[in-house]
Amino acid sequence: MKYNLRAIMLRAWRLYRKGEGLSFAECLHRAWISEKAQPVNAERIEAAKAAAGIDEECNTWAGWKKAGFEVIHGSKALFKAVLVHGSKGDNATYTASFFSASQVQPIPAG
């Protein structure tokens, strides 16, 4: 498997510059964990999506915001998945909630 070394180094520097007192070596280690976790996380998301019987595009609240959308107030997550959070250290996980494309609207300009 080929890894995007540029993305790994950028993530390591971003973690290092956060100023949390971590050494650069630890930041680089966490960046590698994050990169290696991406296929695992994608597999977990697809499994949770299939278990919930969802066919349309789904994303997290933050993912929709990054794409220029906001989740409509009062919308309930369609499914959740436990994902690896590499930038927090070894074995760190979190539960992500996913919303469908029908639950979002474009962020109003202004």
C-alpha positions in Angstrom: 0.0 0.0 0.0 1.3 3.5 -0.9 0.9 6.2 1.6 0.8 10.0 1.0 4.0 11.0 2.7 3.2 14.7 2.1 -0.1 14.4 3.9 1.5 12.5 6.8 4.2 15.2 7.3 1.6 18.0 7.0 -0.5 16.4 9.7 2.5 15.8 11.9 3.5 19.5 11.7 -0.1 20.6 12.3 -0.2 18.4 15.5 3.2 19.7 16.6 2.2 23.3 16.1 -0.9 22.9 18.2 1.4 23.4 21.2 0.2 20.5 23.3 3.8 19.8 24.5 4.2 16.7 22.2 7.6 16.0 20.7 7.7 16.0 16.9 8.5 12.3 17.0 5.2 11.6 18.8 3.3 13.9 16.3 4.8 12.0 13.4 3.8 8.7 15.1 0.3 9.9 15.5 0.1 11.1 11.9 1.2 7.6 10.7 -1.5 6.1 12.9 -4.1 8.4 11.3 -3.0 7.5 7.8 -3.1 3.8 8.5 -6.5 4.1 10.1 -8.2 5.6 7.0 -9.0 2.2 5.3 -10.1 0.7 8.6 -12.4 3.7 9.3 -13.8 3.6 5.7 -14.6 -0.1 6.2 -16.3 0.5 9.5 -18.4 3.3 8.1 -19.6 1.2 5.1 -20.5 -1.7 7.5 -22.5 0.6 9.8 -24.2 2.2 6.8 -25.1 -1.2 5.4 -26.4 -2.4 8.8 -28.6 0.7 8.9 -29.9 0.1 5.4 -28.8 3.5 4.1 -28.2 4.0 0.4 -27.7 7.8 0.0 -24.6 9.8 0.6 -23.7 10.3 4.3 -21.2 12.3 6.2 -20.5 13.6 9.7 -21.6 17.0 10.9 -18.1 18.3 10.4 -17.8 16.7 7.0 -20.9 18.4 5.8 -19.7 21.7 7.1 -16.4 21.3 5.3 -18.4 20.6 2.1 -20.4 23.8 2.6 -23.6 22.4 4.1 -25.2 22.5 7.5 -27.3 19.8 9.2 -30.9 20.9 9.5 -31.7 21.7 13.1 -33.4 18.8 14.9 -32.1 16.1 12.5 -31.2 12.8 14.1 -28.2 10.9 13.1 -29.0 7.9 10.8 -26.2 5.7 12.2 -23.0 5.8 14.3 -19.7 4.2 13.8 -16.7 3.7 16.2 -13.7 5.0 14.3 -9.9 5.2 15.1 -8.7 8.6 16.1 -5.0 8.4 15.4 -4.1 12.0 16.2 -5.1 11.3 19.9 -2.6 8.5 20.3 -2.6 4.7 20.2 -5.9 2.9 20.5 -7.9 6.1 20.8 -11.4 5.7 19.3 -14.5 7.9 19.0 -18.1 7.5 17.9 -19.0 9.5 14.8 -22.6 10.3 14.0 -23.6 10.3 10.3 -26.3 12.4 8.5 -27.6 11.9 5.0 -27.7 14.4 2.1 -31.5 14.8 2.7 -30.8 16.1 6.2 -28.6 19.0 5.1 -28.9 22.4 3.4 -26.4 24.8 1.9 -24.9 27.2 4.4 -26.5 30.6 3.8 -24.1 33.2 2.5 -23.5 36.3 4.5 
